[in-house]
Amino acid sequence: MTKVNTKKSLPIPSLRNIQTFIEVANTGSINQAADIMNITASAVSHQVASLEQFIGKKLFIRSGKGILLTHIGEKYLQEVSGAVSIIGRATDQVINDIHHEHLRIHSAPSFGLLWLIQRLNKFRKEYPDLKISLTCSYENLQFSRDNLDIDIRHGLPEWPTLHVRTIKNEKVIPYASQDYLAGKSITEPADLLDYELIHSDSTLVNWNTWLSWYGVAHHNKNYYFSFDRSYMSIEAARMGMGIILESNLLADDYLRQHHLVPVFASDYGMSVAAHHFVLPHVNEQKEKVKAFLRWAEKELSAAGFSV
């Protein structure tokens, strides 16, 4: 026997039309409502007419004083204003629930390991109620599918539909351990060809590009060590295995702890725009995302970087 659904769905008009109705009712003017909603006056009139057609009743009357609510319009305004407020509060809670949701971050592996994870305890002390979920990979994850709030990406900033904040003042610079450099005479870029250079596949600028930039021609260097992750190259240099060309952002903690030092006294760096905070525009509204970006900007600024 086929069951008959006796429950009938209540008629619900367009929320946009209801919002327009409320603005016209509150201002008493089509033009003022249009300015507030950043749409044309004709669009406002069309949305009001559409709502009246849906309801089958006149909500406004025109008079010398402007647009006035009918008796039915006044009653309808009282009912829907509360409902729209409830929807607004519910939506705001979902977007900005900093206490009951995780902040879900995805990061390029080397940035996550060498910079972010070293500082996350500071973030926890400032925001003890906000839980962090951090995943690291070079995959192109999708924000909605993978439930991400923010992605810290490495590479060229080619994401036109997303909000991108690039870390500034990043450079690639030759580094090595003090033990490795002891007793070696390296005063200019060409001198590097006499020593062990560690190749990294992950940097935007490699040794060939850097050497050419500083006028070292006809170089044909073979690399004994080659790594596909910056954290591996940096760790190899710390162990005295050779000289790396790496990001001053990623090497920052190693420099402060004197595990690595710049090979040259003068600045032989090349600027790169390699690391970016990437997120959908709607995520900019989330308080937990705002909190993280403010904190990250403060931490970066303390080390001479900016966003």
PAZAPA-4460 file (N, C-alpha, C; in steps of 0.05 Angstrom, whole numbers, plus 32768, in hexadecimal, padded with zeros to 4 digits):
% residues 307
    n_x    n_y    n_z   ca_x   ca_y   ca_z    c_x    c_y    c_z   seq   type   mol
   8011   7FE8   8000   8000   8000   8000   8012   8019   8000     1      M     A
   800C   802B   7FEE   801C   8044   7FEC   8014   8057   8002     2      T     A
   8029   8061   8011   8024   8075   8026   8021   8091   801A     3      K     A
   800E   809F   8023   8009   80BA   8019   8014   80CE   802D     4      V     A
   8025   80DF   8024   8031   80F4   8035   801C   810A   8039     5      N     A
   8012   810B   8052   7FFD   811F   8058   8009   813A   8060     6      T     A
   8024   813B   8064   8030   8154   806C   8035   8165   8053     7      K     A
   802C   817D   8054   8030   818F   803D   8046   81A4   8044     8      K     A
   8058   81A8   8032   806D   81BC   8036   8061   81D8   8036     9      S     A
   8069   81E8   8049   805F   8203   804A   806C   8214   8034    10      L     A
   805D   8226   8028   8068   8237   8013   807D   824A   801E    11      P     A
   8095   824A   8012   80AB   825B   801B   80B5   826C   8003    12      I     A
   80B2   8286   8005   80BC   8297   7FEF   80DA   829A   7FF0    13      P     A
   80E5   82A7   7FDB   8102   82AC   7FDA   810B   82BD   7FF1    14      S     A
   8120   82B4   7FFE   812C   82C3   8015   8135   82DE   800B    15      L     A
   813F   82E0   7FF3   8148   82FA   7FE8   8130   830D   7FE6    16      R     A
   811A   8303   7FDD   8102   8314   7FDB   80F9   831D   7FF7    17      N     A
   80FB   830C   800A   80F3   8314   8026   8106   8329   8030    18      I     A
   8120   8326   802B   8133   833A   8034   812E   8355   8027    19      Q     A
   8127   8355   800E   8120   836E   8000   8107   837A   800C    20      T     A
   80F3   836A   8011   80DA   8374   801D   80E0   8381   8038    21      F     A
   80F1   8375   8048   80F8   8381   8063   8106   839C   805F    22      I     A
   8119   839E   804C   8127   83B7   8048   8115   83CD   803F    23      E     A
   8103   83C7   802C   80EF   83DB   8023   80DD   83E3   8039    24      V     A
   80D4   83D0   8049   80C2   83D6   8060   80D0   83E8   8074    25      A     A
   80EA   83E3   807A   80F9   83F2   808E   8100   840E   8084    26      N     A
   8105   8411   806A   810E   842B   805F   80F6   843B   8054    27      T     A
   80E1   842D   804C   80CB   843B   803F   80D2   8446   8024    28      G     A
   80E6   843A   8018   80F0   8445   7FFE   80FC   842E   7FED    29      S     A
   80F4   842D   7FD4   8100   841A   7FC1   811D   8421   7FBD    30      I     A
   8123   843A   7FB9   813E   8443   7FB2   8151   843F   7FCA    31      N     A
   8148   8445   7FE2   815A   8441   7FF9   815F   8423   7FFE    32      Q     A
   814B   8413   7FFA   814F   83F6   7FFD   8163   83EC   7FE8    33      A     A
   8161   83F7   7FD0   8173   83EF   7FBA   8190   83F6   7FC1    34      A     A
   8194   840E   7FCD   81AF   8417   7FD5   81BA   8404   7FEA    35      D     A
   81AA   83FE   7FFE   81B3   83EC   8014   81BB   83D1   800A    36      I     A
   81AB   83C6   7FF7   81AF   83AB   7FED   81C2   83AA   7FD5    37      M     A
   81CA   83C2   7FCC   81DD   83C4   7FB6   81D2   83B6   7F9C    38      N     A
   81B8   83BC   7F97   81AC   83B2   7F7F   819C   83CA   7F73    39      I     A
   8191   83C6   7F5C   8182   83DC   7F4F   8166   83DF   7F5B    40      T     A
   815B   83F6   7F58   813F   83FB   7F61   812B   83E9   7F53    41      A     A
   8130   83E4   7F39   811E   83D2   7F2A   811F   83B6   7F35    42      S     A
   8137   83AD   7F3D   813A   8392   7F49   812A   8391   7F63    43      A     A
   812B   83A6   7F73   811C   83A6   7F8C   80FE   83A4   7F86    44      V     A
   80F4   83B5   7F73   80D8   83B4   7F6C   80D0   8398   7F62    45      S     A
   80E1   838C   7F52   80DB   8372   7F47   80D9   835D   7F5E    46      H     A
   80EB   835E   7F71   80EB   834B   7F87   80D3   834E   7F99    47      Q     A
   80CB   8367   7F9E   80B3   836C   7FAE   809A   8362   7FA0    48      V     A
   8099   8368   7F86   8082   835E   7F76   8081   8340   7F75    49      A     A
   8098   8333   7F74   8099   8316   7F73   808F   830A   7F8D    50      S     A
   8097   8317   7FA4   808D   830E   7FBE   806F   8311   7FC0    51      L     A
   8065   8329   7FB8   8048   832D   7FB9   8039   8319   7FA7    52      E     A
   8044   8313   7F91   8037   82FF   7F7F   8037   82E3   7F8C    53      Q     A
   804D   82DD   7F9A   804F   82C3   7FA8   803A   82C0   7FBE    54      F     A
   8037   82D7   7FCD   8024   82D7   7FE3   8007   82DA   7FDA    55      I     A
   8005   82EA   7FC4   7FEA   82F0   7FBB   7FDD   8307   7FC9    56      G     A
   7FED   8317   7FD6   7FE3   832E   7FE5   7FF5   8346   7FE0    57      K     A
   7FE9   835E   7FE2   7FF9   8377   7FE0   8006   837C   7FFB    58      K     A
   8020   8381   7FFA   802F   8387   8012   8035   83A5   8016    59      L     A
   8034   83B4   8001   803A   83D1   8002   8024   83E0   7FF3    60      F     A
   8021   83F9   7FFB   8011   840C   7FEC   8022   8425   7FE8    61      I     A
   8020   8432   7FD1   802F   844B   7FCC   801E   8462   7FD5    62      R     A
   802C   8476   7FE1   801E   848E   7FEA   8031   84A6   7FE6    63      S     A
   8027   84BE   7FEC   8038   84D5   7FEA   8050   84D5   7FFD    64      G     A
   804E   84C5   8012   8064   84C2   8025   8077   84AC   801E    65      K     A
   8072   849F   8008   8084   8489   8000   8075   846F   7FFE    66      G     A
   8083   845A   8006   8077   843F   8005   8070   8437   8021    67      I     A
   8056   842F   8025   804D   8428   8040   8044   840B   803F    68      L     A
   8047   83FE   8056   803E   83E2   8059   801F   83E1   805B    69      L     A
   8014   83CD   804E   7FF7   83C8   8053   7FF4   83BA   806E    70      T     A
   7FDC   83B5   8076   7FD7   83A7   8090   7FE3   838B   808E    71      H     A
   7FE0   837E   8078   7FEB   8363   8074   800A   8365   8074    72      I     A
   8014   837A   8067   8031   837E   8066   803E   8382   8082    73      G     A
   8030   8391   8093   8039   8395   80AF   803B   837B   80BE    74      E     A
   8026   836B   80BB   8025   8351   80C9   803B   833F   80BF    75      K     A
   803E   833E   80A4   8052   832D   8098   806E   8335   80A0    76      Y     A
   8073   834F   80A2   808D   835A   80AA   8094   8350   80C6    77      L     A
   8082   8351   80D9   8087   8347   80F4   808F   832A   80F4    78      Q     A
   8081   831A   80E4   8086   82FD   80E4   80A1   82F7   80D7    79      E     A
   80A6   8302   80C0   80BE   82F9   80B1   80D8   8306   80BC    80      V     A
   80D6   831D   80C9   80EE   832A   80D4   80FB   8318   80E9    81      S     A
   80EB   830D   80FA   80F6   82FA   810E   8102   82E2   8102    82      G     A
   80F5   82D7   80ED   80FF   82BF   80E0   8119   82C4   80D2    83      A     A
   811C   82DC   80C5   8135   82E2   80B7   814B   82E7   80CB    84      V     A
   8145   82F2   80E3   8159   82F6   80F8   8163   82DB   8102    85      S     A
   8151   82C8   8105   8159   82AD   810D   816B   82A0   80F9    86      I     A
   8165   82A3   80DF   8176   8298   80CA   8191   82A5   80CA    87      I     A
   8192   82BF   80CE   81AB   82CE   80CF   81BC   82C5   80E6    88      G     A
   81B0   82C2   80FE   81C0   82BA   8115   81CA   829D   8112    89      R     A
   81BA   828C   8107   81C2   8270   8102   81D9   826F   80EF    90      A     A
   81D8   827E   80D9   81ED   827F   80C5   8207   828A   80D1    91      T     A
   8205   829F   80E1   821C   82AB   80EE   822A   8297   8101    92      D     A
   821A   8288   810F   8225   8275   8121   8234   825F   8112    93      Q     A
   8229   8256   80FC   8236   8242   80EC   8251   824C   80E1    94      V     A
   8251   8265   80D7   8269   8271   80CB   827E   8276   80E0    95      I     A
   8275   8280   80F7   8288   828B   810B   828A   827C   8125    96      N     A
   8283   8262   8124   8284   8252   813D   82A1   824B   8143    97      D     A
   82AE   825D   8152   82CB   8259   8158   82CF   8245   816F    98      I     A
   82BB   8241   817F   82BF   8230   8197   82B9   8213   8192    99      H     A
   82A7   820D   817F   829E   81F1   817C   82A6   81E4   8162   100      H     A
   82B7   81F2   8153   82C0   81E6   813A   82DF   81E6   8139   101      E     A
   82EA   81D4   812A   8306   81D4   8125   830D   81E9   8110   102      H     A
   8325   81F3   8112   8331   8202   80FB   8340   81ED   80EB   103      L     A
   8337   81E9   80D3   8343   81D4   80C2   8356   81E0   80AE   104      R     A
   8370   81DA   80B1   8385   81E6   80A0   8392   81D0   8090   105      I     A
   8397   81D6   8077   83A7   81C5   8066   83C0   81D5   805E   106      H     A
   83D7   81C8   805E   83F0   81D7   8058   8402   81C7   8046   107      S     A
   8412   81D6   8037   8429   81CA   8029   843B   81BD   803E   108      A     A
   8446   81A5   803A   8454   8197   804F   846A   81A6   805C   109      P     A
   847C   81B3   804D   8493   81BF   8059   848B   81D7   806A   110      S     A
   8478   81E7   8061   846E   81FE   8071   8461   81F3   808B   111      F     A
   8451   81DE   8088   8444   81D3   809F   8457   81C9   80B4   112      G     A
   846C   81BB   80AB   8480   81AF   80BD   8494   81C3   80C8   113      L     A
   849E   81D4   80B6   84B5   81E5   80BE   84AC   8200   80CB   114      L     A
   8494   8209   80C3   848C   8223   80CE   8473   8221   80E0   115      W     A
   845D   8215   80D6   8444   8216   80E4   8444   8206   80FD   116      L     A
   844B   81ED   80FC   8449   81DC   8113   845B   81E5   812A   117      I     A
   8471   81F3   8123   8482   81FE   8138   8475   8213   8149   118      Q     A
   8460   821F   813E   8453   8236   814B   8436   8231   8154   119      R     A
   842C   821A   814E   8410   8215   8155   8409   8216   8173   120      L     A
   841D   8210   8183   8418   8211   81A0   8413   822E   81A9   121      N     A
   8420   8241   819B   841B   825E   81A0   83FE   8265   819A   122      K     A
   83F5   825A   8183   83D9   8260   817A   83C6   8254   818F   123      F     A
   83CC   823C   8199   83BA   822F   81AC   83B8   8240   81C6   124      R     A
   83CE   824C   81CE   83CD   825D   81E6   83BC   8276   81E2   125      K     A
   83BC   8280   81CA   83AB   8298   81C4   838E   8291   81C0   126      E     A
   8389   8279   81B5   836E   8270   81AF   8369   8254   81BA   127      Y     A
   8368   8251   81D4   8367   8236   81E0   834D   8227   81DA   128      P     A
   8338   8235   81D2   831F   8227   81CC   831C   821E   81AF   129      D     A
   8330   8225   819F   832E   821E   8183   8341   8206   817D   130      L     A
   8335   81F1   8173   8344   81D9   816D   834E   81DA   8150   131      K     A
   8366   81CF   814C   8373   81D0   8132   8375   81B4   8126   132      I     A
   836E   81B2   810D   8373   819A   80FD   8386   81A2   80E6   133      S     A
   839D   8197   80E5   83B1   819E   80D1   83B8   8185   80C0   134      L     A
   83B5   8187   80A6   83BE   8172   8094   83D2   817F   8080   135      T     A
   83E5   816F   8077   83FA   8179   8065   83FD   8166   804D   136      C     A
   83FD   8172   8036   8402   8164   801D   8405   8178   8007   137      S     A
   840D   816F   7FEF   840E   8180   7FD8   83F5   817C   7FC6   138      Y     A
   83E1   816E   7FD1   83C8   816A   7FC1   83B9   8184   7FBE   139      E     A
   83AA   8186   7FA8   8397   819C   7FA4   837C   8194   7FB1   140      N     A
   8379   819A   7FCA   8360   8193   7FD8   834A   81A7   7FD1   141      L     A
   8331   819F   7FD5   831A   81B0   7FD0   830F   81B8   7FEB   142      Q     A
   8309   81D2   7FEE   8301   81DC   8008   82E7   81D0   8012   143      F     A
   82D3   81CE   8001   82B9   81C3   800A   82BB   81A5   800E   144      S     A
   82C6   8197   7FFB   82C8   817A   7FFC   82D8   8170   8014   145      R     A
   82EF   817E   8018   8302   8176   802D   82FE   8185   8047   146      D     A
   82EA   8196   8048   82E2   81A4   8061   82FA   81B4   806C   147      N     A
   8305   81C5   805B   831C   81D5   8063   8314   81F2   8068   148      L     A
   8321   81FF   807B   831D   821B   807F   8332   822C   8071   149      D     A
   834A   8223   8070   8360   8232   8064   8375   821E   805A   150      I     A
   8382   8226   8044   8396   8215   8038   83AF   8226   8035   151      D     A
   83C6   821C   803E   83E0   822A   803B   83EF   821C   8024   152      I     A
   83F0   822A   800E   83FA   821D   7FF5   8415   8227   7FEE   153      R     A
   8424   8215   7FE0   843E   821C   7FD5   843C   821C   7FB6   154      H     A
   8447   8230   7FAA   8447   8231   7F8D   8440   824C   7F82   155      G     A
   843A   824E   7F69   8431   8267   7F5D   8414   826C   7F63   156      L     A
   840C   8284   7F6A   83F1   828A   7F73   83DD   828B   7F5C   157      P     A
   83D5   8274   7F53   83C3   8272   7F3B   83A8   8267   7F43   158      E     A
   839A   8275   7F55   8380   826D   7F5E   836D   8285   7F5E   159      W     A
   8364   828D   7F46   8355   82A6   7F43   833A   82A7   7F51   160      P     A
   832E   8290   7F57   8314   8290   7F63   8316   8290   7F82   161      T     A
   832E   828F   7F8D   8332   828D   7FAA   833F   82A7   7FB4   162      L     A
   833C   82AB   7FCE   834A   82C1   7FDC   8366   82B8   7FE2   163      H     A
   837A   82C7   7FD9   8396   82BF   7FDC   83A5   82D5   7FEA   164      V     A
   83B3   82CE   8000   83C5   82E1   800E   83E1   82D5   800E   165      R     A
   83F3   82E2   7FFE   840E   82D8   7FFA   8421   82E3   8010   166      T     A
   8432   82D1   801A   8446   82D9   802E   845C   82E8   801F   167      I     A
   8462   8300   8028   8475   8312   801B   8490   8311   8029   168      K     A
   84A5   8319   801A   84C0   831A   8024   84CE   82FF   8025   169      N     A
   84C2   82EB   8018   84CF   82D1   8017   84E4   82D1   8001   170      E     A
   84FB   82C5   8007   8511   82C2   7FF4   851D   82A6   7FF6   171      K     A
   852A   829E   7FE0   853A   8286   7FE1   8557   828F   7FE3   172      V     A
   8566   8282   7FF6   8581   828B   7FFD   8592   8272   8001   173      I     A
   85AB   8272   7FFA   85BD   825C   8000   85C3   825A   801E   174      P     A
   85BF   8242   802A   85C4   823D   8046   85D5   8223   8049   175      Y     A
   85E2   8222   805F   85F1   820A   8067   85F6   820A   8085   176      A     A
   8600   81F4   808F   8607   81F4   80AC   8622   8201   80B0   177      S     A
   8627   820B   80C7   8641   8217   80CD   8657   8203   80CB   178      Q     A
   8652   81EA   80D3   8667   81D6   80D1   866E   81D1   80B4   179      D     A
   865A   81D0   80A2   8660   81CB   8086   8671   81E2   807A   180      Y     A
   866B   81FB   8082   8679   8212   8076   8694   8217   8082   181      L     A
   869A   820A   8099   86B4   820E   80A6   86CB   8208   8093   182      A     A
   86DD   821B   8090   86F5   8217   8080   86F1   821A   8062   183      G     A
   86D8   8220   805A   86D3   8223   803D   86D3   8241   8035   184      K     A
   86DD   8246   801E   86DE   8261   8014   86C9   8265   7FFE   185      S     A
   86B2   8271   8007   869C   8276   7FF5   8695   8294   7FF8   186      I     A
   869D   82A3   7FE4   8699   82C0   7FE5   8686   82CA   7FCF   187      T     A
   8682   82BA   7FBA   8670   82C3   7FA5   8662   82AA   7F99   188      E     A
   864B   82AE   7F8B   863B   8298   7F82   864B   8282   7F72   189      P     A
   865E   828A   7F62   866C   8276   7F52   867C   8262   7F63   190      A     A
   8683   826B   7F7B   8692   8259   7F8D   8682   8241   7F96   191      D     A
   8668   8243   7F95   8656   822D   7F9D   865A   8214   7F8C   192      L     A
   8663   8217   7F73   8666   8200   7F62   867B   81ED   7F6B   193      L     A
   868D   81F6   7F7D   86A2   81E5   7F87   8699   81D4   7F9F   194      D     A
   8680   81D7   7FA7   8677   81C9   7FBF   865D   81BA   7FBA   195      Y     A
   8654   81AB   7FCD   863C   819A   7FCB   8623   81AB   7FCD   196      E     A
   8614   81AD   7FB7   85FB   81BB   7FB7   85E4   81A6   7FB8   197      L     A
   85D2   81AB   7FCA   85BB   8199   7FCD   85A4   81A4   7FBD   198      I     A
   8599   8193   7FAB   8583   819C   7F99   8568   8196   7FA6   199      H     A
   8556   81A9   7FA3   853A   81A6   7FAD   8527   81A9   7F96   200      S     A
   8515   8196   7F93   8501   8197   7F7E   84EA   81A9   7F85   201      D     A
   84E8   81B1   7F9E   84CF   81BE   7FA8   84D0   81DC   7FA6   202      S     A
   84E8   81E8   7FA4   84E9   8205   7FA4   84E2   8211   7F89   203      T     A
   84D7   8229   7F89   84D0   8236   7F70   84E8   823F   7F60   204      L     A
   84FE   8244   7F6E   8518   824B   7F62   852C   8236   7F68   205      V     A
   8538   8229   7F54   854C   8215   7F59   8568   8220   7F55   206      N     A
   857C   820F   7F59   8598   8218   7F57   859F   8223   7F3B   207      W     A
   8595   8216   7F26   859B   8220   7F0B   8592   823C   7F07   208      N     A
   8579   8241   7F10   856E   825C   7F0D   857D   8270   7F1E   209      T     A
   8583   8269   7F36   8591   827B   7F49   85AD   8281   7F3E   210      W     A
   85BC   826D   7F36   85D7   8271   7F2C   85D7   8283   7F13   211      L     A
   85C4   827E   7F01   85C2   828F   7EE9   85BC   82AC   7EF1   212      S     A
   85AA   82AF   7F04   85A2   82CA   7F0D   85BA   82DA   7F17   213      W     A
   85CD   82CC   7F24   85E5   82D9   7F2F   85FD   82D6   7F1D   214      Y     A
   85F8   82D1   7F03   860D   82D3   7EEF   8620   82BC   7EEE   215      G     A
   8619   82A6   7EF9   862B   828E   7EF7   8623   827F   7EDE   216      V     A
   8633   8282   7EC9   862C   8276   7EAF   8639   825B   7EAB   217      A     A
   862C   824C   7E99   8637   8232   7E90   863C   821F   7EA7   218      H     A
   862B   8220   7EBB   862E   820D   7ED1   861F   81F3   7ECA   219      H     A
   862C   81DD   7ED1   8620   81C3   7ECC   8625   81B2   7EE5   220      N     A
   8616   81B8   7EFA   861B   81AC   7F14   860B   8193   7F17   221      K     A
   8618   817D   7F20   860A   8165   7F27   8604   8165   7F45   222      N     A
   85EC   815D   7F4C   85E4   815E   7F68   85E4   8142   7F74   223      Y     A
   85F4   813D   7F88   85F4   8123   7F95   85DA   811E   7FA4   224      Y     A
   85D1   8133   7FB2   85B8   8131   7FC1   85A2   8142   7FB4   225      F     A
   858B   8135   7FB1   8574   8144   7FA6   855B   813B   7FB5   226      S     A
   854B   814F   7FBE   8534   8149   7FCF   851B   8156   7FC3   227      F     A
   8504   814B   7FC9   84EB   8156   7FBE   84DB   8165   7FD3   228      D     A
   84E6   8169   7FEB   84D9   8177   8000   84ED   818A   800D   229      R     A
   84E4   81A3   8012   84F7   81B6   801E   8500   81AE   803A   230      S     A
   84EE   81A1   8049   84F6   8199   8064   850D   8184   8064   231      Y     A
   850E   8174   804E   8524   8161   804B   853E   816F   8044   232      M     A
   853C   8182   8032   8554   8191   802A   855F   81A1   8042   233      S     A
   854E   81AE   8051   8557   81BE   8068   8564   81AC   807D   234      I     A
   8558   8195   8082   8563   8182   8096   857E   8177   808C   235      E     A
   8580   8172   8072   8599   8168   8068   85B0   817D   806B   236      A     A
   85A9   8196   8066   85BD   81AB   806A   85C4   81AE   8087   237      A     A
   85B1   81AB   8099   85B7   81AC   80B6   85CB   8196   80BE   238      R     A
   85C9   817F   80B1   85DB   8169   80B7   85F6   816B   80A9   239      M     A
   85FA   8182   809B   8615   8186   808F   8619   8178   8074   240      G     A
   8603   8172   8066   8605   8163   804D   860A   8175   8035   241      M     A
   8609   818F   8038   860E   81A1   8022   8600   81BB   8025   242      G     A
   85FD   81CA   800E   85F2   81E5   800E   85D7   81E3   8000   243      I     A
   85C3   81F0   800C   85A8   81F0   8000   85A1   820C   7FF6   244      I     A
   858E   820D   7FE4   8581   8226   7FDC   8564   8224   7FE5   245      L     A
   855E   8232   7FFA   8544   822E   8007   8537   8248   8010   246      E     A
   851E   8246   8016   850E   825D   801F   8516   8266   803B   247      S     A
   851A   8281   803D   8520   828C   8057   8509   8289   806B   248      N     A
   84F0   8287   8060   84D9   8282   8070   84DA   8266   807D   249      L     A
   84E0   8252   806D   84E1   8237   8077   84F9   8232   8089   250      L     A
   850F   823F   8083   8528   823B   8092   852A   824D   80AB   251      A     A
   8516   825D   80B0   8517   8271   80C5   851E   8265   80E1   252      D     A
   8511   8250   80E9   8517   8245   8103   8533   8239   8104   253      D     A
   853C   822D   80EE   8557   8221   80ED   856C   8237   80F0   254      Y     A
   8566   824F   80E4   8579   8265   80E6   857A   8270   8103   255      L     A
   8562   8273   810F   8562   827E   812A   856F   826C   813E   256      R     A
   856E   8252   8139   857B   823E   814A   8598   8238   8142   257      Q     A
   85A1   8247   812E   85BD   8245   8124   85C4   8229   8119   258      H     A
   85AF   821A   8111   85B4   8201   8103   85BE   8206   80E6   259      H     A
   85B5   821C   80DB   85BD   8225   80C0   85C5   8242   80C1   260      L     A
   85D6   8249   80AD   85DE   8265   80AA   85DF   826C   808C   261      V     A
   85DB   8285   8085   85DE   828D   8069   85FB   8288   805F   262      P     A
   85FE   827F   8047   8619   827A   803D   8628   8294   8038   263      V     A
   8619   82A8   802F   8626   82C2   8029   861E   82D7   803D   264      F     A
   8631   82E9   8042   862C   82FF   8055   8618   8313   8049   265      A     A
   861B   8318   802E   8609   832A   8021   85F0   831B   8017   266      S     A
   85DC   832A   800E   85C3   831E   8007   85C4   8313   7FEA   267      D     A
   85C6   82F9   7FE7   85C5   82EC   7FCD   85AA   82DC   7FCB   268      Y     A
   8595   82E9   7FD3   857B   82DC   7FD2   856C   82E3   7FB9   269      G     A
   8558   82D3   7FB2   8545   82D8   7F9D   8529   82D8   7FA9   270      M     A
   851A   82ED   7FA4   84FF   82EF   7FAE   84EC   82DB   7FA1   271      S     A
   84DB   82CF   7FB1   84C6   82BD   7FA7   84AC   82C3   7FB5   272      V     A
   8496   82BD   7FA7   847C   82BE   7FB3   8472   82A1   7FB3   273      A     A
   847A   8292   7FC7   8477   8275   7FC6   8462   826A   7FD9   274      A     A
   845B   8278   7FEE   8448   826E   8001   8430   8281   8004   275      H     A
   8418   8275   8005   8400   8285   8004   83EA   8279   8017   276      H     A
   83DC   828B   8024   83C4   8283   8033   83AD   8285   801F   277      F     A
   83A0   826E   801B   838B   826D   8006   8371   8263   8013   278      V     A
   835B   8271   800C   8341   8269   8017   832A   8273   8005   279      L     A
   8313   8267   8007   82FC   8272   7FF9   82F4   828D   8005   280      P     A
   82E8   829E   7FF5   82E1   82B9   7FFF   82CE   82B7   8016   281      H     A
   82BC   82A3   8016   82A8   82A1   802C   82B6   829B   8047   282      V     A
   82CD   828D   8046   82DB   8286   805F   82E9   829E   806C   283      N     A
   82EC   82B4   805D   82F6   82CD   8068   82E5   82D7   807F   284      E     A
   82CB   82D0   807F   82B9   82D9   8093   82BB   82CA   80AD   285      Q     A
   82C7   82B3   80AD   82C9   82A2   80C5   82DC   82AE   80D9   286      K     A
   82D3   82B1   80F2   82E3   82BD   8107   82FC   82AC   810C   287      E     A
   82F9   8292   810B   8310   8281   8111   8326   8284   80FB   288      K     A
   831E   8289   80E2   8331   828E   80CD   833E   82A9   80D0   289      V     A
   832E   82BD   80D7   8339   82D8   80DD   834D   82D6   80F3   290      K     A
   8347   82C7   8108   8359   82C4   811F   8373   82B8   8116   291      A     A
   8372   82A3   8106   838A   8295   80FE   839B   82A7   80EC   292      F     A
   838F   82B5   80DA   839E   82C7   80C8   83AB   82DE   80D7   293      L     A
   839D   82E9   80EB   83A9   82FE   80FB   83C1   82F4   810A   294      R     A
   83BE   82DC   8115   83D4   82D0   8124   83EC   82CA   8112   295      W     A
   83E6   82BE   80FB   83FC   82B7   80E8   840A   82D0   80DE   296      A     A
   83FB   82E6   80D9   8407   82FF   80D0   841A   830A   80E6   297      E     A
   8411   8308   80FF   8422   8312   8115   843C   8301   8117   298      K     A
   8439   82E7   8115   8451   82D6   8116   8464   82DB   80FF   299      E     A
   8459   82DE   80E7   846A   82E3   80D0   8478   82FE   80D2   300      L     A
   8469   8312   80DB   8474   832D   80DE   848B   832E   80F1   301      S     A
   848A   831E   8106   84A0   831D   811A   84BA   8313   810E   302      A     A
   84B8   8304   80F8   84CF   82F9   80EA   84D6   8308   80D1   303      A     A
   84C9   831E   80CC   84D0   832F   80B5   84BF   8329   809C   304      G     A
   84AA   8319   809E   8499   8314   8088   847E   8322   808B   305      F     A
   846E   8323   8076   8454   832F   8078   8441   8320   8066   306      S     A
   8427   8326   806A   8412   8319   8059   8402   832F   804C   307      V     A
***
